[in-house]
Structure formats: structure tokens, C-alpha cells
Amino acid sequence: MTSDLIQKVVVAHLMDKRRVETAAKKQFKSVVKTHFSLNPPIEQKIEQTQSKDRSGESFDYSELGQRDSVRFKKLLNESARRKMEALKIYEPTGIQHSFHMSKATHRLVRGGNRSGKTTVAAVELARAVCGMDPFLKYPLEGGRAFCVGRNLDHIGNVMWRKLGRPGAFRIIRDLETKQWRTYRPWDPKDLERFHLTKQSPPLIPKRLIKKIAWENKAKNIPKLVVLTNGWEINFYSSEGKPPQGSDIDIFWLDEEIVDPDWHPELSARILDRKGCGFWSATPQTGTEKLLELHERAITEREKHPDDPNARVVDEFVIILDDNPHIGDKEKKEFAEGMSEDERKVRISGEFAINSLRVFPEFSKAMHCVEYFQIPNEWTRCAVVDPGRQVCCVLFFAVPPPSYGHFIYLYDELYIYNCDAEQFGQKMAQKAVGQTFEKFIIDMHGGRISDIGSGLNVEQQYSRALRKYRVYSSTTGSGFQWGSDDVQGGIESARSWLRVREDGSIRLKVFPQCHNFIWEIERYRYKKEARGYVTDRPEERGRVHAMACFRYIAMANFKYVQRHIVEKRDDVVLKALKAKIKRMNKQNGGLGMINLGPGKEKV
């Protein structure tokens, strides 16, 4: 009985309403010994105070003695501080709660500026490292976390500020319970008392931080944070290369990262510990890895529409309008002066790449058709974009006019680390049973000469085709040059993608052309450092299929009727057949002829 009062006080606030009571009781003795140094006399005096009727009275600390009174006050103050820790009074919105519940290995929380996406990601990480996750997704102690920001300043000003400093959200005392809770601006009573609000305590309580190794202490940029429960948090800038060989339980990427190797590398690091990762971002510059994660999430939702726990990748979109902590007036002022494209990205959280796309007309639903065997009488063409790193070949076919005015992209080659020999072998495999009208090649790429042989790429590729007996009707084993007019090629290709007056579309794409589809959905215009969009498309990266697309669009590729030449017998063979016929008559139809002097017959 003597220790019940203190134990109830300590246990009640060691528990975060998520742990079982026995786990909190197990910590009771160490907390009392380490932080408060309680001893038997104070327990005896508490028992004496309990025996008196103190209804309606405040607690008289004088009866505990001066020394014990100070200690007891410290205990109650610590209890009060733990009651108002940020993670215990945090109130997520509906979409934020869904994010916290998700057990997907990879989670993407995407949204506009000031939508609350960084806060929800910071809370998820803080819950994990503090052992306070209500859904028990992470180890309670001894875990490792990697946090990656755009640069070091981003880590100090955004990520660590959310985790280790006050102000992740605002709090206010409840009128009924008198306890601190999250400020609710949509409640008129709270709105009237805004002057009574204050910043929330840090998401990671100071009592749980064992030590901090600083990258730059003056700028508040940590390098390593070690907690009392054994968890470690490592911070990295995405401008550097990801570390090798580290196994981790969780990673957090915030905003668009510089080096695209970070996400695949961290995805490999969580395998050993069966961990997970999440990425919070406003897609302002169109990071390809972020877009890939978004597309994987769409595929997972289609596979498992009613079972979120079965999804490996999941996406949660939080827009500015979903953030109840920012008033309508502030939202309106933020949106004023923005262009339509800026609103889509900064407010709605849409991908900036969609506004930069060179071919926004392309749609899988409209342009992709089911596979079928291309008839032999159709006219075929192969378009080559040569390259040492990647050589791309697109195969097009045009049907007779009776089928309609269409062009079919029915196959592709995407050869990595390609040389002329590999090109010839792959083309020979694709050419089996096919007759090509012509071959087209990049004019500039084809004229690059090899230092060793002195032959240019076009000559080497032509020799390889001749070696493997791959020919076309018009160009033989050689090539027609593709046009180097980039803007003209884009406009011609765009006309193939537009819906015509009769509702049809000229270009039809077979679904096995994965690289073409991937490129055309991401082919975009260049963006200057100041943010201005140019009229020049990207020239680096995976743009090989797009180059082929421009060449064929400018080549005026049409259906050519194939003339079937009637086979004629050789003159000598015809004469021999006639002689055999005459000799058969002379020999009584025995089928024998004299081949030379002599009397024997053969």
C-alpha cells in the first residue's frame, strides 16, 4: 500500500496508452531510482496523508518534510510534463491516420506546400524511435533509422526542427479537462482562444535523448542522435552518395532528393530487418524515382483495392485544403499570384513533370492496343538510335489503306552496353520471318567514328547486318538518315498522337513496348535554374526511344505494296528438262539419258 500512490502516478504517465501496464510497471523501479531517488520515509508519510480526510483540500506538502516535499513535487512536475508530450496529445486527421496505420513497405505521402505532409512523416519517425507506435510496426529498442534531406540546411531547418525542437503543431488547454491537447482551429471556442495557444513540445522528448553528434551545431544540423532505448537516427544530405552495407529498420526521405540512387539503396538496406520506408514530398521538379513510386502505388491499389495491408507500396495525398490548422484566409493569400501550373504542384501536390511533358497527348488507354500478329503484307521499318550505353530500335508497321491510316509500333529493342556485334545478333533474331522496307538511323550518332577501326557507327552497324544477312528492300543492309530537326520531329510525332476529326488516333502501340511507354510518359522540356521552362526537350537520360519516334515521324513512312515476282526456271535447267523428256520417249519411258560417249546408259 505504501508505494501504490507513487506507482500509480508514475505508471500512469509511463504508459502512453499504447503499452501494456506490465511494461510500464517494469520501468517503475528504474525511474524511481534513477530520476527521483525516492526512499521509504516519503512513502510512509504519503501513507499518513492518505489516512486523513482531505476532500476539498489541496495537498499539504509540509507534512512530508522539506526534503521529501521537494522530491514529490519533482515527481508530479515530471508527470505533468509527460502528460503533455507531443506524441501523446497529437491528433492526426483522417488521411494522416491512414498513413500511420499502413503497414506497406514503401509509403509515399505526397502533397502541396503547407499541407502537413512533413509533420505526419516526422510523427511517424518519432513514434518509431521512441517506441510509441500504436500499431507496433517497429522494434521498441535498438533500432536504426536513416533520415535523408535535400541538403544539410534542409536537415537543420526542416527535419530536425520538426523532430527535436518545439513547434511541430500548436496546443491549448481543454476547457473541460484542463489538460493540454492539440489546438483545433475549426472549433469556434478554440479559435477565440488562439492567444492562449503555444507550441507543442519536441516530438522526441529530451528525456529520451542520450547524446547528439553534430554535423554543424551552430546551424542545428545533427549527424547522429542516440536515444536511451538504443535507437539511433542518422542524418544524410541527398547531395552525397548513400552509405553502403548498413542494415536499418526505417528510412525517411523528405522532399525531392538530388541523387536518384538514394531510394533504391535504402530499399535494399531495410531487407535484413524487414523494415520500411516513407517519402514525403511536393513533386516540384519531377523526380523520376518519386514518379515511379507513385505509379507502383497505383498498381498496388488496383491489385488490392480492399486490402491495404496487402500492398507493398501505398500512397497518401494530402493537399493544402486538407490541413485544418491553416485558415481559409491564409490559404487564399498563399494561392494568389500563382499560375495554374504552380497551383497544381504547390497546392494540389500534382507532379510537376505533367506540366513539362513534351507529349501530354499520349495516354495508355487511348494509344495502347492488344497484341496481334502483324500480317506479312504490311510494310515494316526499323528505326535505330545507336549508342554505346543504350542502343534503341523501334519496329513500326503500316497496314494497307483498306485497314485505315494507322501506324503500329509493334516491337522494340533496348540493348545495354551495345556494340555492333550485339546489334547484329539481336536484329537477326527479330528479323526472322519479317521483311523490312527500310532501316533508319540517327544521322549524328551514326557518323561518330571509332578510333581503333576508323569506321563510323553507321558503317559498323551496316557490316553487322550484312554479316547476319539482315536486309531491307530499300536500303539493303545500310540506313536512311533520320532528320536532325528536333522541333519538327516533335510536331510531326505529336500529330500521330492527337485525336483526328473522325475520332481515331494514328499511332497504335503494343503493350510489350515498355521502354517506349516509359520514356514518352516522362519525356519533358528542360527547365532553367530560375524555374523557367524552355522549348528544348531533355537530351540526357532515357530519351532513346523518343529520338527514334522523331525520326520515323519525319521519314514520311507509308505503306508500300510488295510486288511478287513470278519464279522463272533457269534456261539451262529448262533445256535439260526438255532433253530428259525426249530421251524418255526414245527409251520407252525408262527415264534414262546418255551423258556422253559410250554405249552404257545411265
Buried (B, 14 or more C-beta within 10 A) or exposed (E): EBBEBBBEBBBBBBBBEBBEEEBBBEBBEEBBEEEBEBEEEBBEBBBEBEEEEEEEEEBEBEEBBEEBBEBBEEBBEBBEBBEBBBBBBBEBBEBBEEBBEBBBBBBBBBBBBBBBBBBBBBBBBBBBBBBBBEEEBBBBEEBBBBBBBBBBBBBBBBBBBBBBBEBBBBBBBBEEEEEBBBBBBEEEEBEEBEEEBEEBBBBBBEEBBEEBEBBEEEEBBBBEBBBEBBBBBBBBBBEEEBEEEEEBBBBBBBBBBEBBEBBEBBBEBBEEBEBBBBBBBBBBBBBEBBBBBBBBBEEBBEEBEEEBEEBBBBBBBBBBEBBEBBEEEEBEEBBEEEEEBBBBBBBBBBBBBBBBBBBEBBEEEBBBBEEEEBEEEBBBBBBBBBBEEBBBBBBBBBBEEEEEEBBBBBBBBBBEEBBBEBBBBBBBEBBEEBBBBBBBBBBEBBEEEEEEEEBBBBBBBBBBBBBBEBBBBEBBBBBBBBBBEBEEBBEBBBEBBEEEEEEEBBBBBBEEBEBBBBBBBBBBBBBEEEEEBEEEBBEEEBBBBBBBBBBBBBBEBEBBEEEEEEEEEEEEEEEEEEEEEEBBEEEEEEEBBBEEEEEEEE
